[in-house]
Amino acid sequence: MKESELVGVQKTLTPVLKAKALDNRLPDPILGDERAEEVMRRLDPGYDQRRFGTSQMGLVAVVRAKAHDDWARGFLADHLDAVVLHLGCGLDTRVYRIDPPATVDWYDLDYPAVIELRQQFLPPREHHTVIGSSVTDPAWLERVPRGRPVLMIAEGLVPYLTEPDVRRLLTGVVDAFPTGQIQLDTVPVWAWRTSKWDPTLRKYDARFHCGFDDPAALAQWHPRLRYVDEAPLSDSPILMAKAPANVRRAYRLMNLLPGLKRSTRIVRFRF
Ligand SMILES: C[S@@+](CC[C@H](N)C(=O)[O-])C[C@H]1O[C@@H](n2cnc3c(N)ncnc32)[C@H](O)[C@@H]1O
């Protein structure tokens, strides 16, 4: 399997991996993911040679990854027997970054083609299972042990699913486990409605299929689910502290427009 053989939404894993690779080259990185840089270099040795090749404008994706990591570490510190469902994992190296104890069972899920690619670049580890499946096929959940706390992470995934699929996923996970944390990110309705004209998505032949103006309201889908909080993104202190000056300036300007400031929302739920 080659990266060039990925189709549509599967191709969106590359720009986020590239952002993490470039972050690692900052003097004081946000995520500091050396493995992401190695994988990106093997995938595309000249990834930083082209026009805007070293632009750090994608750092906001790194801030998103850091927010998900921080929440995940917090949950795992209190739930050493957790099962982690890392959905739409792409080539993200979260399991190595977080390095959970052996009492945690971690599942990385993405389409079979992505998992095949992943296995060429990222080594196996104990208590780590990869599942090649669409997240919308309910059969994958049967392969995961029940009766333990669950941590579900869906980073950069939900907008590519339809609302009924997101609802089935969330309610299915809540029904399957006694307790847990669900962390995901969403885009607003306007971003979903205009996504077919979005130049970045067009480049990858992908489109958003849902959007939420009030992602906290997803908690209403299940009586046991409650909204906890939201993590800052384009106005986050870590971005403003660590991004190069030109990137900080660009984000400060974008943050003046509330629609752009909240164009991705990272939210956390518990049950
Ligand atoms: C923007 S990438 C994010 C990858 C990874 N979470 C990260 O942040 O680096 C979106 C990922 O979601 C995956 N994806 C989209 N729809 C999916 C589905 N129905 N089932 C499984 N994976 C899906 C894509 O293949 C891709 O790897």
The ligand as an SDF file (V2000), in Angstrom:
LIG
                    3D

 27 29  0  0  0  0  0  0  0  0999 V2000
   -8.1380   14.4050    9.0400 C   0  0  0  0  0  0  0  0  0  0  0  0
   -7.6360   12.7100    9.1470 S   0  0  0  0  0  0  0  0  0  0  0  0
   -7.2580   12.6240   10.8870 C   0  0  0  0  0  0  0  0  0  0  0  0
   -6.3250   11.5020   11.2010 C   0  0  0  0  0  0  0  0  0  0  0  0
   -5.8950   11.4260   12.6730 C   0  0  0  0  0  0  0  0  0  0  0  0
   -7.0050   11.3650   13.5690 N   0  0  0  0  0  0  0  0  0  0  0  0
   -5.0360   12.6320   13.0120 C   0  0  0  0  0  0  0  0  0  0  0  0
   -5.5370   13.5510   13.6640 O   0  0  0  0  0  0  0  0  0  0  0  0
   -3.8640   12.6510   12.5960 O   0  0  0  0  0  0  0  0  0  0  0  0
   -9.2150   11.8670    9.0550 C   0  0  0  0  0  0  0  0  0  0  0  0
   -9.0850   10.3560    9.2080 C   0  0  0  0  0  0  0  0  0  0  0  0
  -10.4000    9.8130    9.4010 O   0  0  0  0  0  0  0  0  0  0  0  0
  -10.4790    8.6120    8.6550 C   0  0  0  0  0  0  0  0  0  0  0  0
  -11.8880    8.3230    8.3790 N   0  0  0  0  0  0  0  0  0  0  0  0
  -12.7890    9.1220    7.7590 C   0  0  0  0  0  0  0  0  0  0  0  0
  -13.9760    8.4970    7.6700 N   0  0  0  0  0  0  0  0  0  0  0  0
  -13.8250    7.2780    8.2620 C   0  0  0  0  0  0  0  0  0  0  0  0
  -14.6770    6.1590    8.4890 C   0  0  0  0  0  0  0  0  0  0  0  0
  -15.9540    6.1670    8.0770 N   0  0  0  0  0  0  0  0  0  0  0  0
  -14.1770    5.0800    9.1140 N   0  0  0  0  0  0  0  0  0  0  0  0
  -12.8810    5.0530    9.5390 C   0  0  0  0  0  0  0  0  0  0  0  0
  -12.0170    6.0690    9.3660 N   0  0  0  0  0  0  0  0  0  0  0  0
  -12.4890    7.1730    8.7260 C   0  0  0  0  0  0  0  0  0  0  0  0
   -9.6750    8.8950    7.3990 C   0  0  0  0  0  0  0  0  0  0  0  0
   -9.3190    7.7100    6.7180 O   0  0  0  0  0  0  0  0  0  0  0  0
   -8.4980    9.6730    7.9720 C   0  0  0  0  0  0  0  0  0  0  0  0
   -7.4460    8.8080    8.3680 O   0  0  0  0  0  0  0  0  0  0  0  0
  1  2  1  0
  2  3  1  0
  2 10  1  0
  3  4  1  0
  4  5  1  0
  5  6  1  0
  5  7  1  0
  7  8  2  0
  7  9  1  0
 10 11  1  0
 11 12  1  0
 11 26  1  0
 12 13  1  0
 13 14  1  0
 13 24  1  0
 14 15  1  0
 14 23  1  0
 15 16  2  0
 16 17  1  0
 17 18  1  0
 17 23  2  0
 18 19  1  0
 18 20  2  0
 20 21  1  0
 21 22  2  0
 22 23  1  0
 24 25  1  0
 24 26  1  0
 26 27  1  0
M  CHG  2   2   1   9  -1
M  END
$$$$
